[in-house]
């Protein structure tokens, strides 16, 4: 069927669930090195100080940055931006990855982040996806 990344409904922009994929290669991001250099550096800086225990935690951090970058582009196409975010919902395969996701989100969304809800899920649309994020913005 037909799928859209986002729609505007009145004053709101509703963004469909995004996963951490590289659009150019159409592959799931698995580590910061899969991102462009500036994005990889942002991830590394954001999670500095966290104790990395699994490769999945690192993948979740990198996928979060990929999603934030996608979210920025989707919002800009609908005359919005990250600062206009009201709420995001994060669907995680493993809650132990949330500290990594949270650090990247907070580093990317600034001093006034939106409301954030986090849910643990059993499965996601892509096999290697660690998380999916949907959003509401103005």
HELIX and SHEET records of a PDB file:
HELIX    1   1 UNK A   32  UNK A   34  5                                   3    
HELIX    2   2 UNK A   37  UNK A   47  1                                  11    
HELIX    3   3 UNK A   55  UNK A   77  1                                  23    
HELIX    4   4 UNK A   82  UNK A   84  5                                   3    
HELIX    5   5 UNK A   95  UNK A   97  5                                   3    
HELIX    6   6 UNK A   98  UNK A  109  1                                  12    
SHEET    1   A 5 UNK A   6  UNK A   9  0                                        
SHEET    2   A 5 UNK A  12  UNK A  19 -1                                        
SHEET    3   A 5 UNK A 131  UNK A 137 -1                                        
SHEET    4   A 5 UNK A  85  UNK A  92 -1                                        
SHEET    5   A 5 UNK A 115  UNK A 120  1                                        
SHEET    1   B 2 UNK A  21  UNK A  22  0                                        
SHEET    2   B 2 UNK A  27  UNK A  28 -1                                        
END                                                                             
